[in-house]
Amino acid sequence: MTVLHPVLAEVTERLRERSRESRADYLRRIDGAQGGSVHRERLSCGNLAHGFAACGATDKERLREGHAPNLAIINAYNDMLSAHQPYERYPELIRNVARDIGITAQMAGGVPAMCDGITQGRAGMEMSLFSRDLIAMATAISLSHDMFDGALYLGICDKIVPGLLIGALSFGHLPGIFVPSGPMPSGISNEQKSKVRQAYAEGKATKAELLEAEAASYHAPGTCTFYGTANSNQMLMEIMGLHLPGASFVAPDTPLRDALTREAVLRVAELSAPGSSHLPLGHIVDERAIVNGVIGLHATGGSTNHLLHLVAIARAAGIELRWDDFDALSSVIPLLARVYPNGYADVNQFHEAGGMAFLIDQLLSQGLLHADVRTVFGTGMDGYTQVPHIDDAGALVWKPVSRESGNRGVLRGVAEPFRADGGLRMLSGNLGRAVIKVSSVPEDRQVIEAPAIVFHDQDDVRKAFERGELNRDFIAVVRFQGPQAIGMPELHKLTPTLSVLQDRGHRIALLTDGRMSGASGRVPAAIHVTPEAQDNGAIARIRDGDIVRLDAVNGRLDVLVDAAEFEARVPATADLSAHQFGLGRELFGMFRRNATTADLGAGVF
């Protein structure tokens, strides 16, 4: 057996020791809620009658009898999200499979599912991060009836999967499995789309040309094919053992996708039945699974949003994950994948090259992943080195993945990584702490020292660009974007503008207490700055012209101003009243008033 890398062992033991009391308390709570039989047996006759009143005769009889598992379906379906549109027919498919094996499944609840791609740069984006916590609450409400013995969680995109998992962990005594829908077919290349976006930002392409390029990229049911937060979510669910092996990137509405969904029902039914196979979700998501998730992010150059989400997910399981843990693991986990915006390929090409099975196999071979975990597949991580297929008889089978990458420009083994270290790094200095994604930043741009230009709104950056004021070296400081200010929106709208300036040869960077996303690319961006400006963080004392040094090589983020002078400055304030009301934003006051700092997950729990 391959020996676990000593840094992984050290980080995991430190995490386990730090979390000893909170994890023990969490396990006591979920084990106390578990009981020894199906949950409906504890309901009164009135409770139970309400629970099956609308069912057909067969399901009603099984629920009355009360001995067979009843599965909850938590669905994030809506027509507007291409990734979630395929879920429209999943509940009926799941119910039919359940009936075929003598159990029942009920649609327990729907959760909201907003699209960051649609709200990008709009007022709705300010609700995006809080929607994660709202989804967690909606998930818990859906499971609150004591009618269920296991659950299937149907979700894909940015805040939806983290929200579903946080909610599922609050009912962690229930077994559960996450059921993806898969990516859309490849459209025009992401590189082509990016070029049109930059041309539009420079006034060299029309709006009609831009829309044509966007529509050719986002063109069908399924997840967007670049490696943003949505696809990072799928990677995480697989490497944490919450998907079936190889399920993450199988195309929607195909025989293999439907076979994997059917198998998910069979697996959660087995996990939900009383007996030796019973496995609560809260016992799967332990310190080892969380560390595996962090490793997956580093090995693939995944979304920076998971510096928030994984911390919040871990806390929901009683585990105190810290940014320092990400940093320690980054030094030893090689970058094995280059998927746009970290490279030219999309997730379909990544999957065809060997995908998750190849990645997991490579990491395991060098002791760079915990193998001895519990998973919904019933194996350790070794079971996830297999690829699903439909055999000649029409049955779903798994075969070992090839030890050779199908495309070394997309996916490589540990002997020849794209980088020796991970794609996410922590920064610290007299400006506080921040996160940077370096997997696609050119090496000569990983240290930027330049004068600050301060903005309080991302639209002001674009206006300054259009006025010709940004044709020079600078660091754009976009502040009052944090969770306590306006909800920590993504600032991905800045990417085309800043990319144009970088391509002109200027040395530029972004510094913000807001977010970028998995789509952040070649421009160095120190994000999630904490303490945030609204909390009187040091970022609120930066002035135009201050020299700021962003050093991703040594993990430093500093303003080069006399310490006494800088400390004596009165922090800037911002009029945020325009962000507090209208378009439903007044309903999110709870989040702004109670959100934790970015390094604690930026949530209200």
C-alpha positions as CSV (number, residue, x, y, z in Angstrom):
1,M,0.0,0.0,0.0
2,T,1.3,3.5,-0.9
3,V,2.3,5.5,2.2
4,L,0.4,8.8,2.7
5,H,2.5,11.8,2.0
6,P,3.8,13.2,5.4
7,V,2.4,16.7,4.7
8,L,-1.1,15.3,4.1
9,A,-0.8,13.2,7.3
10,E,0.3,16.3,9.2
11,V,-2.4,18.6,7.9
12,T,-5.1,16.0,8.5
13,E,-3.9,15.3,12.1
14,R,-3.8,19.0,12.8
15,L,-7.3,19.4,11.4
16,R,-8.5,16.4,13.4
17,E,-7.0,17.7,16.6
18,R,-8.3,21.3,16.1
19,S,-11.8,19.9,15.4
20,R,-11.8,17.2,18.1
21,E,-14.6,18.8,20.3
22,S,-16.7,20.3,17.5
23,R,-16.6,17.1,15.4
24,A,-17.4,14.9,18.4
25,D,-20.4,17.1,19.2
26,Y,-21.6,16.9,15.6
27,L,-21.3,13.1,15.5
28,R,-23.2,12.9,18.8
29,R,-26.0,14.9,17.4
30,I,-26.4,13.0,14.1
31,D,-26.0,9.6,15.8
32,G,-28.6,10.6,18.4
33,A,-31.0,11.4,15.6
34,Q,-30.4,8.2,13.6
35,G,-32.5,5.7,15.6
36,G,-32.6,2.0,14.6
37,S,-35.4,1.8,12.1
38,V,-37.1,3.7,9.3
39,H,-38.1,7.2,10.6
40,R,-41.8,7.0,9.7
41,E,-42.4,4.4,12.4
42,R,-42.0,7.3,14.9
43,L,-44.7,9.4,13.4
44,S,-48.3,9.6,14.7
45,C,-51.1,8.4,12.4
46,G,-52.1,11.9,11.6
47,N,-48.5,12.9,10.7
48,L,-48.1,9.8,8.5
49,A,-51.5,10.3,6.8
50,H,-50.4,13.8,5.8
51,G,-47.2,12.4,4.5
52,F,-48.7,10.0,2.0
53,A,-52.0,11.6,1.2
54,A,-51.2,12.5,-2.3
55,C,-49.4,9.3,-3.2
56,G,-50.6,6.6,-5.6
57,A,-51.9,3.3,-4.2
58,T,-48.7,1.3,-4.4
59,D,-46.5,4.0,-2.8
60,K,-49.3,4.7,-0.2
61,E,-49.4,1.1,0.8
62,R,-45.6,0.9,1.2
63,L,-45.5,4.1,3.3
64,R,-48.4,2.9,5.5
65,E,-46.6,-0.4,6.1
66,G,-43.5,1.7,7.0
67,H,-40.7,-0.9,6.8
68,A,-39.1,0.0,3.4
69,P,-36.9,3.1,2.9
70,N,-38.5,6.2,1.6
71,L,-36.0,8.5,-0.3
72,A,-36.2,12.3,-0.4
73,I,-35.5,14.1,-3.7
74,I,-34.1,17.6,-3.2
75,N,-34.2,19.2,-6.6
76,A,-32.7,22.5,-7.8
77,Y,-34.4,22.2,-11.2
78,N,-35.4,25.2,-13.2
79,D,-35.6,26.0,-16.9
80,M,-33.4,29.0,-16.8
81,L,-30.2,27.3,-15.8
82,S,-28.9,25.1,-18.6
83,A,-27.1,22.9,-16.1
84,H,-30.3,22.3,-14.2
85,Q,-32.9,22.0,-17.0
86,P,-32.2,18.2,-17.4
87,Y,-33.4,17.7,-13.8
88,E,-37.0,18.2,-14.9
89,R,-37.4,14.5,-15.6
90,Y,-35.3,13.1,-12.8
91,P,-37.9,12.9,-10.1
92,E,-40.1,10.6,-12.2
93,L,-37.1,8.5,-13.2
94,I,-36.1,8.2,-9.5
95,R,-39.6,7.3,-8.4
96,N,-39.9,4.6,-11.0
97,V,-36.6,3.0,-10.0
98,A,-37.6,3.1,-6.4
99,R,-40.9,1.4,-7.1
100,D,-39.1,-1.3,-9.1
101,I,-37.1,-2.3,-6.1
102,G,-40.0,-2.2,-3.6
103,I,-39.3,1.2,-1.9
104,T,-40.6,4.7,-2.3
105,A,-39.2,8.1,-3.2
106,Q,-40.9,11.5,-2.8
107,M,-40.1,15.0,-4.1
108,A,-39.3,16.5,-0.7
109,G,-38.6,20.0,-1.8
110,G,-37.1,22.4,-4.4
111,V,-34.3,24.8,-3.6
112,P,-33.6,28.1,-5.3
113,A,-31.0,28.0,-8.0
114,M,-29.7,31.3,-9.4
115,C,-27.2,31.6,-12.3
116,D,-24.1,33.7,-11.7
117,G,-23.6,33.8,-15.4
118,I,-26.9,35.7,-15.8
119,T,-26.5,38.0,-12.8
120,Q,-22.9,38.7,-13.5
121,G,-22.4,42.5,-13.2
122,R,-26.0,43.0,-12.2
123,A,-27.7,43.8,-8.9
124,G,-28.8,40.2,-8.6
125,M,-25.2,39.1,-8.1
126,E,-25.2,40.7,-4.7
127,M,-27.6,38.0,-3.6
128,S,-25.5,35.2,-5.0
129,L,-23.4,34.2,-2.0
130,F,-26.2,34.4,0.4
131,S,-28.2,32.1,-1.8
132,R,-25.9,29.3,-0.6
133,D,-27.1,29.7,2.9
134,L,-30.7,30.1,1.8
135,I,-30.3,26.8,-0.2
136,A,-28.9,25.1,2.9
137,M,-32.0,26.3,4.9
138,A,-34.4,25.2,2.2
139,T,-32.7,21.7,2.1
140,A,-33.1,21.3,5.8
141,I,-36.7,22.4,5.7
142,S,-37.3,19.8,3.0
143,L,-35.9,17.1,5.2
144,S,-37.6,18.2,8.4
145,H,-40.7,15.9,8.2
146,D,-39.1,12.7,9.5
147,M,-40.6,11.0,6.5
148,F,-37.2,10.0,4.9
149,D,-34.5,7.4,5.3
150,G,-32.1,8.7,2.7
151,A,-31.9,11.5,0.1
152,L,-30.8,12.3,-3.4
153,Y,-29.5,15.8,-4.0
154,L,-29.9,17.2,-7.5
155,G,-27.8,20.2,-8.1
156,I,-24.8,21.5,-10.1
157,C,-23.9,25.1,-10.1
158,D,-22.0,27.7,-8.0
159,K,-23.8,28.1,-4.7
160,I,-26.2,25.2,-5.1
161,V,-24.1,22.2,-4.4
162,P,-22.3,23.8,-1.4
163,G,-25.8,24.9,-0.1
164,L,-27.2,21.4,-0.6
165,L,-24.3,19.8,1.1
166,I,-24.4,22.2,4.1
167,G,-28.2,21.5,4.4
168,A,-27.6,17.8,4.0
169,L,-25.0,17.8,6.8
170,S,-27.5,19.4,9.1
171,F,-29.5,16.1,8.6
172,G,-26.2,14.1,8.5
173,H,-27.8,11.1,10.1
174,L,-29.5,10.4,6.7
175,P,-27.5,8.6,3.9
176,G,-27.4,10.7,0.8
177,I,-25.9,10.9,-2.7
178,F,-25.3,13.8,-5.1
179,V,-26.7,13.3,-8.6
180,P,-25.2,15.4,-11.4
181,S,-26.7,16.1,-14.8
182,G,-23.4,16.6,-16.8
183,P,-21.9,19.3,-19.1
184,M,-23.4,20.6,-22.3
185,P,-21.6,19.6,-25.6
186,S,-18.6,21.7,-26.5
187,G,-19.5,24.9,-28.4
188,I,-17.0,27.4,-29.8
189,S,-13.8,27.4,-27.8
190,N,-13.6,29.4,-24.6
191,E,-10.5,31.1,-26.0
192,Q,-12.6,32.3,-29.0
193,K,-15.3,33.6,-26.7
194,S,-12.7,35.4,-24.6
195,K,-11.2,37.1,-27.6
196,V,-14.6,38.5,-28.7
197,R,-15.2,39.7,-25.1
198,Q,-11.9,41.6,-25.1
199,A,-12.6,43.0,-28.6
200,Y,-16.0,44.2,-27.4
201,A,-14.4,45.8,-24.3
202,E,-12.0,47.7,-26.7
203,G,-14.9,48.7,-29.0
204,K,-13.7,46.5,-31.8
205,A,-16.7,44.1,-31.8
206,T,-20.4,44.9,-31.9
207,K,-23.0,43.8,-29.3
208,A,-24.5,41.5,-31.9
209,E,-21.1,39.8,-32.5
210,L,-20.6,39.4,-28.8
211,L,-24.0,37.9,-28.4
212,E,-23.4,35.5,-31.2
213,A,-20.2,34.3,-29.6
214,E,-21.8,33.9,-26.2
215,A,-24.8,32.0,-27.7
216,A,-22.4,29.7,-29.6
217,S,-20.6,28.9,-26.3
218,Y,-23.7,28.5,-24.0
219,H,-25.9,26.7,-26.4
220,A,-27.6,23.6,-25.0
221,P,-28.8,21.9,-21.8
222,G,-25.9,21.0,-19.4
223,T,-23.3,22.7,-17.4
224,C,-21.1,25.5,-18.9
225,T,-18.0,23.7,-20.2
226,F,-15.3,26.0,-18.7
227,Y,-13.7,25.0,-15.4
228,G,-15.6,27.4,-13.1
229,T,-17.3,26.9,-9.8
230,A,-20.0,24.6,-11.2
231,N,-17.6,22.1,-12.6
232,S,-15.3,22.5,-9.6
233,N,-18.4,21.4,-7.5
234,Q,-18.7,18.2,-9.5
235,M,-15.0,17.5,-9.1
236,L,-15.4,18.0,-5.3
237,M,-18.4,15.7,-5.0
238,E,-16.5,12.9,-6.8
239,I,-13.2,13.2,-5.0
240,M,-15.1,13.5,-1.6
241,G,-16.9,10.2,-2.4
242,L,-20.4,11.7,-2.7
243,H,-20.9,10.9,-6.5
244,L,-20.7,7.6,-8.1
245,P,-17.3,7.1,-9.8
246,G,-17.0,8.8,-13.1
247,A,-20.4,10.5,-12.8
248,S,-19.3,14.1,-12.8
249,F,-18.8,14.9,-16.5
250,V,-21.1,12.4,-18.4
251,A,-23.3,14.3,-20.9
252,P,-27.0,15.0,-20.1
253,D,-29.8,13.0,-21.6
254,T,-27.7,10.0,-22.7
255,P,-28.1,6.3,-21.8
256,L,-25.0,6.4,-19.6
257,R,-26.2,9.4,-17.7
258,D,-29.6,7.8,-17.1
259,A,-27.9,4.5,-16.0
260,L,-25.8,6.4,-13.5
261,T,-28.9,8.1,-12.1
262,R,-30.7,4.8,-11.7
263,E,-27.6,3.3,-10.0
264,A,-27.6,6.3,-7.6
265,V,-31.1,5.3,-6.5
266,L,-30.0,1.7,-5.9
267,R,-27.0,2.8,-4.0
268,V,-28.8,5.3,-1.7
269,A,-31.5,2.6,-1.1
270,E,-28.8,0.2,0.1
271,L,-27.1,2.8,2.3
272,S,-30.5,3.8,3.8
273,A,-31.7,0.3,4.8
274,P,-31.0,-0.6,8.4
275,G,-28.1,-3.0,8.7
276,S,-24.4,-3.3,8.0
277,S,-24.5,-1.2,4.8
278,H,-26.1,1.8,6.5
279,L,-23.9,4.8,6.1
280,P,-25.0,8.3,7.1
281,L,-23.7,11.2,5.0
282,G,-22.2,12.9,8.1
283,H,-19.9,10.0,8.5
284,I,-18.6,10.1,4.9
285,V,-17.8,13.8,5.2
286,D,-15.0,13.6,7.8
287,E,-11.5,15.2,8.0
288,R,-10.1,13.0,5.3
289,A,-12.8,13.7,2.8
290,I,-12.4,17.5,3.5
291,V,-8.7,17.2,2.9
292,N,-9.3,15.2,-0.3
293,G,-11.5,18.1,-1.5
294,V,-8.8,20.6,-0.9
295,I,-6.3,18.4,-2.8
296,G,-8.7,18.1,-5.7
297,L,-8.9,21.9,-5.9
298,H,-5.1,22.2,-6.0
299,A,-4.6,19.4,-8.5
300,T,-7.1,20.8,-11.0
301,G,-6.7,24.6,-10.5
302,G,-10.3,24.8,-9.2
303,S,-12.5,27.7,-8.3
304,T,-11.4,30.2,-5.7
305,N,-15.0,30.3,-4.4
306,H,-14.2,27.0,-2.6
307,L,-11.9,28.9,-0.3
308,L,-15.3,30.0,1.1
309,H,-17.5,27.0,0.4
310,L,-15.2,24.2,1.6
311,V,-14.6,26.1,4.9
312,A,-18.4,26.5,5.3
313,I,-19.1,22.9,4.4
314,A,-16.4,21.7,6.9
315,R,-17.9,23.8,9.7
316,A,-21.3,22.2,9.0
317,A,-19.7,18.8,9.7
318,G,-18.0,20.1,12.9
319,I,-14.6,20.5,11.2
320,E,-12.5,23.6,11.5
321,L,-10.8,23.9,8.1
322,R,-8.6,27.0,7.8
323,W,-6.9,28.8,4.9
324,D,-3.6,27.8,6.4
325,D,-4.6,24.2,5.6
326,F,-5.1,25.1,1.9
327,D,-1.7,26.8,1.9
328,A,0.2,23.9,3.5
329,L,-1.3,21.4,1.0
330,S,-0.7,23.7,-2.0
331,S,3.1,23.3,-1.5
332,V,3.0,19.5,-2.2
333,I,0.0,18.9,-4.6
334,P,1.0,19.1,-8.2
335,L,-1.2,20.8,-10.9
336,L,-2.3,17.9,-13.1
337,A,-5.1,19.5,-15.2
338,R,-5.3,22.5,-17.4
339,V,-8.9,23.3,-18.2
340,Y,-10.0,26.8,-19.4
341,P,-9.4,29.4,-18.0
342,N,-6.2,27.6,-16.9
343,G,-5.7,26.2,-20.4
344,Y,-7.3,25.8,-23.8
345,A,-9.5,22.7,-23.1
346,D,-13.0,22.4,-21.7
347,V,-14.3,19.8,-19.2
348,N,-15.5,17.5,-22.0
349,Q,-11.9,17.3,-23.2
350,F,-10.7,16.7,-19.6
351,H,-13.2,13.9,-19.2
352,E,-12.2,12.3,-22.6
353,A,-8.5,12.4,-21.5
354,G,-9.2,10.3,-18.5
355,G,-11.0,12.8,-16.2
356,M,-11.5,12.2,-12.6
357,A,-10.5,8.5,-12.6
358,F,-7.1,9.3,-14.1
359,L,-6.6,12.2,-11.7
360,I,-7.5,10.2,-8.6
361,D,-5.4,7.2,-9.7
362,Q,-2.4,9.4,-10.2
363,L,-2.8,11.1,-6.8
364,L,-3.3,7.8,-5.0
365,S,-0.1,6.3,-6.6
366,Q,2.0,8.9,-4.8
367,G,0.2,9.0,-1.5
368,L,-1.3,12.4,-2.4
369,L,-4.9,11.5,-1.5
370,H,-6.5,9.7,1.4
371,A,-7.5,6.3,0.1
372,D,-9.1,5.0,3.3
373,V,-12.2,7.0,3.2
374,R,-15.9,6.0,3.2
375,T,-17.8,6.7,0.0
376,V,-21.3,6.3,-1.4
377,F,-19.9,3.6,-3.8
378,G,-19.0,1.4,-0.9
379,T,-15.3,1.4,-1.5
380,G,-12.4,3.7,-0.6
381,M,-10.9,6.1,-3.2
382,D,-9.6,3.1,-5.1
383,G,-13.1,2.5,-6.4
384,Y,-12.9,6.0,-8.1
385,T,-10.1,5.0,-10.4
386,Q,-12.7,3.3,-12.6
387,V,-14.7,4.6,-15.6
388,P,-18.4,3.8,-16.1
389,H,-19.6,2.1,-19.3
390,I,-22.7,0.5,-20.7
391,D,-21.8,-3.1,-21.7
392,D,-23.2,-5.1,-24.6
393,A,-26.0,-6.4,-22.5
394,G,-27.0,-2.9,-21.6
395,A,-25.7,-3.1,-18.0
396,L,-23.8,-0.4,-16.2
397,V,-20.2,-1.6,-15.4
398,W,-17.0,0.1,-14.3
399,K,-13.6,-0.6,-15.9
400,P,-10.1,0.5,-14.6
401,V,-8.9,3.8,-16.2
402,S,-5.9,3.8,-18.5
403,R,-2.6,4.7,-16.8
404,E,-1.9,6.9,-19.8
405,S,-3.5,10.3,-20.3
406,G,-5.6,10.6,-23.4
407,N,-4.4,14.2,-23.9
408,R,-1.3,15.5,-22.2
409,G,-2.1,19.0,-23.0
410,V,-5.1,18.7,-20.7
411,L,-4.3,16.1,-18.1
412,R,-1.0,14.8,-16.9
413,G,0.4,12.3,-14.5
414,V,2.3,13.1,-11.3
415,A,5.6,12.4,-13.1
416,E,5.1,15.4,-15.4
417,P,2.8,17.9,-13.8
418,F,2.0,21.3,-15.3
419,R,3.2,22.8,-12.1
420,A,4.9,21.3,-9.1
421,D,2.5,23.0,-6.7
422,G,-1.2,23.8,-6.5
423,G,-3.0,26.6,-8.3
424,L,-4.4,28.4,-5.2
425,R,-2.3,30.4,-2.8
426,M,-2.8,32.4,0.4
427,L,-1.5,35.9,0.7
428,S,-0.9,37.8,4.0
429,G,0.7,41.1,5.0
430,N,-0.2,44.5,6.4
431,L,-3.3,44.5,4.2
432,G,-4.7,41.4,5.9
433,R,-5.2,38.0,4.3
434,A,-6.3,37.2,0.7
435,V,-6.5,34.4,-1.8
436,I,-5.0,34.2,-5.3
437,K,-5.4,31.7,-8.1
438,V,-2.1,31.4,-10.0
439,S,-2.6,28.4,-12.2
440,S,-3.2,30.6,-15.3
441,V,-1.2,33.7,-14.3
442,P,2.0,34.0,-16.3
443,E,5.1,33.6,-14.1
444,D,6.4,37.1,-14.9
445,R,3.1,38.5,-13.6
446,Q,3.0,36.8,-10.2
447,V,4.8,39.7,-8.5
448,I,3.2,43.1,-9.2
449,E,4.3,46.3,-7.5
450,A,2.4,49.4,-8.7
451,P,0.4,52.4,-7.5
452,A,-3.1,51.8,-6.3
453,I,-6.2,53.3,-8.0
454,V,-9.1,53.0,-5.6
455,F,-12.7,52.2,-6.7
456,H,-15.9,51.5,-4.8
457,D,-17.8,50.0,-7.7
458,Q,-16.7,47.7,-10.5
459,D,-18.5,49.8,-13.0
460,D,-16.2,52.7,-12.2
461,V,-13.3,50.6,-13.4
462,R,-14.9,50.2,-16.8
463,K,-15.7,54.0,-16.9
464,A,-12.1,54.9,-16.1
465,F,-11.0,52.5,-18.8
466,E,-13.3,54.1,-21.4
467,R,-12.0,57.6,-20.4
468,G,-8.5,56.4,-21.2
469,E,-7.3,56.8,-17.5
470,L,-5.9,53.3,-17.1
471,N,-3.2,53.0,-19.7
472,R,-0.5,52.5,-17.2
473,D,0.8,50.2,-14.5
474,F,-1.5,50.0,-11.5
475,I,-3.3,47.9,-9.0
476,A,-7.1,48.3,-9.1
477,V,-8.4,48.3,-5.5
478,V,-12.1,47.6,-5.6
479,R,-13.4,47.7,-2.1
480,F,-16.7,47.6,-0.1
481,Q,-17.5,44.5,-2.0
482,G,-17.4,42.1,1.0
483,P,-20.1,40.0,2.6
484,Q,-21.0,42.7,5.2
485,A,-21.0,45.5,2.6
486,I,-23.0,44.3,-0.4
487,G,-23.0,40.5,-0.2
488,M,-19.6,39.8,-1.8
489,P,-20.5,39.7,-5.5
490,E,-18.2,38.2,-8.1
491,L,-16.4,40.8,-10.1
492,H,-15.8,38.6,-13.2
493,K,-17.1,41.5,-15.3
494,L,-13.7,43.2,-14.7
495,T,-11.8,40.3,-16.5
496,P,-12.1,41.5,-20.1
497,T,-11.1,45.1,-19.2
498,L,-8.1,44.1,-17.1
499,S,-7.1,41.5,-19.7
500,V,-7.0,44.2,-22.4
501,L,-4.7,46.4,-20.3
502,Q,-2.4,43.5,-19.4
503,D,-2.2,42.5,-23.1
504,R,-1.1,46.1,-23.8
505,G,2.0,45.4,-21.7
506,H,0.9,47.2,-18.5
507,R,1.7,45.5,-15.2
508,I,-1.6,45.4,-13.4
509,A,-3.5,43.4,-10.7
510,L,-6.8,43.4,-8.9
511,L,-7.1,43.7,-5.1
512,T,-10.6,43.3,-3.6
513,D,-12.6,42.2,-0.7
514,G,-15.1,40.8,-3.2
515,R,-14.9,37.6,-5.2
516,M,-13.9,36.5,-8.6
517,S,-14.8,33.0,-9.6
518,G,-13.5,29.8,-11.1
519,A,-13.5,31.9,-14.3
520,S,-10.8,34.2,-13.0
521,G,-7.9,34.0,-15.4
522,R,-4.6,35.5,-16.5
523,V,-4.7,38.8,-14.5
524,P,-3.3,38.4,-11.0
525,A,-6.2,39.0,-8.5
526,A,-5.9,39.1,-4.7
527,I,-9.4,38.4,-3.7
528,H,-11.5,37.7,-0.5
529,V,-9.4,40.3,1.3
530,T,-10.2,40.1,5.0
531,P,-10.9,42.0,7.2
532,E,-13.1,43.7,4.5
533,A,-13.4,47.5,4.1
534,Q,-16.9,47.5,5.7
535,D,-15.3,46.0,8.8
536,N,-12.6,48.7,8.9
537,G,-10.0,46.4,7.4
538,A,-6.7,47.8,6.2
539,I,-8.0,47.9,2.6
540,A,-10.2,50.8,3.7
541,R,-7.1,52.9,4.4
542,I,-5.5,52.6,1.0
543,R,-5.3,55.8,-1.0
544,D,-4.8,56.5,-4.7
545,G,-1.1,56.4,-5.5
546,D,-0.1,54.2,-2.6
547,I,2.4,51.6,-3.8
548,V,1.0,48.1,-3.3
549,R,3.0,44.9,-3.6
550,L,1.2,41.7,-4.5
551,D,3.8,38.9,-4.3
552,A,2.2,35.5,-5.1
553,V,5.7,33.8,-5.1
554,N,6.3,34.5,-1.4
555,G,2.6,34.8,-0.4
556,R,2.7,38.5,0.6
557,L,0.2,41.4,0.2
558,D,1.5,44.7,1.5
559,V,1.0,48.5,1.0
560,L,4.4,50.1,1.0
561,V,3.5,53.1,3.2
562,D,5.1,54.1,6.6
563,A,3.5,51.9,9.2
564,A,2.7,54.6,11.6
565,E,1.2,56.9,8.9
566,F,-0.9,54.1,7.5
567,E,-2.2,53.0,10.9
568,A,-3.1,56.6,11.7
569,R,-5.3,57.0,8.6
570,V,-9.1,57.2,9.1
571,P,-10.6,54.3,7.2
572,A,-12.7,55.3,4.1
573,T,-16.5,54.9,4.2
574,A,-18.9,54.3,1.3
575,D,-22.5,55.1,0.7
576,L,-24.0,51.7,0.3
577,S,-27.6,52.7,0.4
578,A,-28.2,52.0,-3.3
579,H,-27.2,48.4,-2.6
580,Q,-29.6,47.9,0.3
581,F,-33.0,48.1,-1.3
582,G,-34.8,47.2,-4.5
583,L,-34.9,43.9,-6.5
584,G,-35.4,41.9,-3.3
585,R,-32.1,43.1,-1.8
586,E,-33.7,44.3,1.4
587,L,-34.6,40.7,2.2
588,F,-30.8,39.9,2.4
589,G,-30.1,42.3,5.3
590,M,-29.7,39.4,7.6
591,F,-26.7,38.2,5.6
592,R,-25.0,41.6,5.4
593,R,-25.5,42.1,9.2
594,N,-24.5,38.6,10.3
595,A,-22.1,37.2,7.7
596,T,-18.8,35.9,9.0
597,T,-15.5,36.9,7.5
598,A,-14.3,35.3,4.2
599,D,-11.7,33.1,5.9
600,L,-14.5,31.6,8.1
601,G,-16.7,30.8,5.0
602,A,-18.6,34.1,4.7
603,G,-21.9,32.5,5.9
604,V,-24.5,33.2,8.6
605,F,-24.2,29.8,10.3
